[in-house]
């Protein structure tokens, strides 16, 4: 299994775009386009991209749930302050 992305030059992308797109579609690794020896863009298999997006959503939900649990724990232990519902009263202080 190759863990390094495939590198292609911007000029190769212009010349061989169909071949490079086919490579990106068939691989789980990104194809990185470089210009002047610097990465400029990346192409990724759409299925892989969707898996990454789904995984990010799961991780964000887990983090949010952990934050909620921590807030509940702090509330139960009396570490939180209960604020008034009146926004104007809060702003006047």
Buried (B, 14 or more C-beta within 10 A) or exposed (E): EEEEBBEBBEEBBEEBEEEBEEBBBEBEBBBBBBEEEEEEEEBBBEEBEEEEEEEEEEEEEEEEEEEEEEEEEEEEEEEEEEEEEEEEEEEEE
